[in-house]
Amino acid sequence: MSAGSADGRAWAVLFDLDGLLVDSEPAWFAVEREVFARLEATRPWTPADQHRLVGGSIDASAQAMVRWAGSGRPPEDVVGWLVAGMAARMREGVAFKPGARELLMGVRAAGAATALVSSSHRVLVDAVLHRLPAGSFQATVAGDEVARGKPAPDPYARALSLLGLPASVAVVLEDSPTGARAGSAAGCAVVVVPDQPVLPDGHPWVQRDSLRDVTPGMLRGLLGLVGGDGSEHVQTGRAPGGQDRGEHTDDR
């Protein structure tokens, strides 16, 4: 691994996709609303429903939607509808979050290895990758490429394996409690930039309001590398633990 910090030590930044790098959750809500109606649910899809799914696998989302709609439709059909609906919207364009491109370029310039680790299926991940400069990520992991999705550690563990680096030199950037738990379970430092879900009181992660507030120096500081600016100690939760929507097994 050629990536390294100012003191020559290898390090990595692992990025989530939906809600962190791209502003895709409004599109997800529109697709989920259409799919829920297609399941002949007796009530409309709500933001609260979506919040319970943010960050987890599409398979888990499909199972939850079938259950909540009281439908007998196979969840595999719902997965297909969700992926097809999102693929159509991705083809129309996707907006990057403020500071996303700049941070990606910044950590690369600072010597970090980078990986994209998403709960979305490969077809949706690739739709975003095509809009980024070639080589933006040394590794990518999609939700349909792991046995267990977030909040299990599998996606981040796979990314670390592809990079050939241990969790001790990696920082995960996430937008949801579900994804943050996956990063923690994999043994990585975690920074959360919340999109929709409210973080639980007492959460153990570093928190920032925007990717514009995340710097390579801050991330290096989390790992104890030369050039760290020490700001990782700001805006953490009050204590480890706490419950929130991300603990449901219905997460996307």
Residue pairs with C-beta under 8 A, 6 or more apart in sequence:
1 10
1 113
1 163
1 164
1 165
3 10
3 11
3 12
3 111
3 112
3 113
3 138
4 10
4 11
4 111
5 11
5 110
5 111
5 112
5 220
5 223
5 225
5 226
5 227
6 110
6 111
6 220
6 225
6 226
6 227
7 225
7 226
7 227
9 169
9 225
10 113
10 165
10 169
11 111
11 112
11 113
11 165
11 169
11 170
11 171
11 219
11 220
11 223
11 225
12 112
12 113
12 114
12 115
12 160
12 163
12 165
12 169
12 170
12 171
13 107
13 112
13 113
13 114
13 115
13 170
13 171
13 173
13 219
14 114
14 115
14 116
14 117
14 156
14 159
14 160
14 170
14 171
14 172
14 173
14 183
14 188
15 21
15 104
15 114
15 115
15 116
15 117
15 137
15 173
16 55
16 117
16 118
16 172
16 173
16 174
16 175
16 176
16 179
17 24
17 116
17 117
17 118
17 119
17 120
17 125
17 128
18 24
18 25
18 28
18 54
18 118
18 119
18 120
18 175
19 25
19 54
19 55
19 175
19 176
19 195
19 196
20 97
20 100
20 173
20 174
20 175
20 179
20 193
20 195
20 211
21 96
21 97
21 100
21 104
21 116
21 128
22 94
22 95
22 96
22 97
22 100
22 128
23 94
23 95
23 96
23 97
24 86
24 90
24 94
25 50
25 54
25 195
25 196
27 86
27 89
27 90
27 94
28 50
28 86
28 252
29 45
29 47
29 50
30 85
30 89
31 81
31 82
31 85
31 86
31 89
32 45
32 49
32 50
32 53
32 61
32 65
32 82
33 44
33 45
34 81
34 85
35 65
35 78
35 81
35 82
35 85
36 44
36 45
36 49
36 65
36 68
36 69
37 44
37 45
38 81
39 65
39 66
39 69
39 71
39 73
39 78
40 69
40 71
41 68
41 69
41 70
41 71
42 69
42 70
47 196
49 68
50 196
51 196
51 197
51 245
52 64
52 245
52 248
52 250
52 251
53 60
53 61
53 64
53 250
53 251
53 252
54 175
54 176
54 178
54 195
54 196
54 197
54 245
54 246
54 251
54 252
55 119
55 150
55 151
55 174
55 175
55 176
55 177
55 178
55 179
55 197
55 246
55 251
55 252
56 119
56 149
56 150
56 151
56 178
56 250
56 251
56 252
57 119
57 143
57 149
57 150
57 251
57 252
58 79
58 82
58 83
58 119
58 120
58 121
58 143
58 144
58 252
59 75
59 79
59 143
59 149
60 149
60 249
60 250
60 251
60 252
61 78
61 82
61 250
61 251
61 252
62 75
62 76
62 78
62 79
62 82
63 75
63 250
64 250
65 78
66 72
66 73
66 74
66 75
66 78
83 121
83 123
83 124
86 120
86 124
87 123
87 124
87 127
90 124
90 127
90 128
91 127
94 127
94 128
94 131
96 131
97 210
97 211
98 210
98 211
98 212
99 210
99 211
99 212
99 213
99 214
100 211
101 132
102 211
102 212
103 211
103 212
103 214
103 215
103 216
104 114
104 132
104 136
106 215
106 216
107 114
107 216
107 219
108 114
108 136
109 216
110 216
110 220
110 227
112 216
112 219
113 138
113 139
113 163
113 165
114 136
114 137
114 138
114 139
115 137
115 138
115 139
115 140
115 141
115 159
115 160
115 162
115 163
116 125
116 129
116 136
116 137
116 139
116 140
116 141
117 140
117 141
117 155
117 156
117 158
117 159
117 172
118 124
118 125
118 140
118 141
118 142
118 143
118 155
119 143
119 149
119 150
119 155
119 179
119 252
120 142
120 143
121 142
121 143
121 144
122 142
122 144
122 145
124 142
125 140
125 142
129 136
129 137
129 140
138 162
138 163
139 159
139 162
139 163
140 159
141 155
141 156
141 158
141 159
141 162
143 149
143 155
145 158
146 152
146 154
146 155
146 158
147 154
148 154
149 155
150 178
150 179
150 181
150 182
150 251
151 178
151 179
151 181
151 182
151 185
151 246
151 247
151 251
152 182
152 185
153 182
153 183
153 185
153 186
153 187
154 182
155 182
156 167
156 170
156 172
156 182
156 183
156 185
156 186
156 188
157 167
157 186
160 166
160 167
160 170
160 186
160 188
163 170
166 187
167 186
167 187
167 188
168 187
168 223
169 223
170 188
170 189
170 223
171 188
171 189
171 190
171 191
171 219
171 222
171 223
172 179
172 180
172 182
172 183
172 184
172 186
172 188
172 189
172 190
172 191
173 191
173 192
173 193
173 211
173 214
174 180
174 182
174 183
174 190
174 191
174 192
174 193
174 205
175 192
175 193
175 194
175 195
175 196
175 197
176 192
176 194
176 195
176 196
176 197
176 246
176 251
177 192
177 197
177 199
177 200
177 203
177 244
177 245
177 246
177 247
178 197
178 246
178 251
179 246
180 190
180 192
180 199
180 203
180 205
180 246
181 246
181 247
183 189
183 190
184 190
184 204
184 205
189 206
189 222
189 223
189 232
190 204
190 205
190 206
191 205
191 206
191 207
191 208
191 214
191 218
191 219
191 222
191 232
192 199
192 203
192 205
192 206
192 207
192 208
193 207
193 208
193 209
193 210
193 211
193 213
193 214
194 207
194 209
197 244
197 245
197 246
198 244
198 245
199 205
199 207
199 237
199 244
200 237
200 241
200 242
200 243
200 244
200 246
201 237
201 238
201 242
202 237
202 238
202 239
202 240
202 241
202 242
203 236
203 237
203 240
203 242
204 236
204 237
204 239
204 240
204 241
205 236
205 237
206 222
206 232
206 234
206 235
206 236
207 235
207 236
207 237
208 214
208 235
215 229
215 231
216 227
217 227
217 228
217 229
217 231
218 228
218 229
218 231
218 232
219 228
219 232
220 226
220 227
220 228
220 229
221 228
221 229
221 230
221 231
221 232
222 228
222 232
245 251
